Amino acid sequence: MTDAAEKITRDDLEARFRSLQDNIGEKAEEASSKIIPAVVVGGILFTLIVYLIGKRVGTKRSTVVEIRRI
């Protein structure tokens, strides 16, 4: 890598950090293009399941009111 006599400069560090940041940014963009549709589908499924469970519980526990004319 570097000899003991060579010093690491600020420019060296900045260049290395920028290259790391670019690599991370590219990977994040690739992953987000795959994750976003999965999250949307998961959210829709979750909402549908909660709706169906609530509908079922509502029919089991609903009160029946009987009105009679005297």
N, C-alpha and C positions, 0 to 999 in steps of 0.2 A: 504494500500500500504506500505508505510514506516513510521516508527515512527519518531518523531521530533529529536530523538537522533541519528538516523542513517544518515550518510553522503552518498551522491551519489558520487561514485568514477568514475574515468576515464574509468575503465574497464566496469563498468555498462553501461555507455553511449555508448562505442564502441560496446558492445554486442547488445544493443538495435538498434543502427544504422545499424549494419550488418544484423540483422534479418529483419528490414524494407527494406533494400536494396535487400535482397534475395527475399522477397515477391514481390516487385515491378518488379524485373527481371523476375520472373516466369510469372507474369501477362502480361508483355510486350511480352514475347515469345509466349504466347498463343494468344494474340491479333494479333501479326504480321503474324502468320500463317493463320489467317482469312482475314486480311486486304490486304495483298500483291496480292492475286488473284483478289480481287475486284478492286484494283487500276489498275491492268493490263487490265482487261476487260473494265473498265471505260475509260482508255486511248485509247484503240482500238476503242471503240464506238465514242469517241470524234473525233478522227482522221477521221473516216469514215463519220461522219456528216459534218465536215468541208470540206472534199473532195467533198461530194455531193453538198453542198451549193455552193462551188466555181465552180464546173462544171456547175451548173445551171446558175449562174450569168455570167459565161463566155460565154455561148451560147446566153444569152439575149443581152449582150453588145459587142459582137464581131463585128468587122468591116468587111464588105464584100467588097473585092477589085475585080473590074471587069476589065478584060483586053480585049481590042478589037483590032483587026488587021485592019489597014486601007488599 
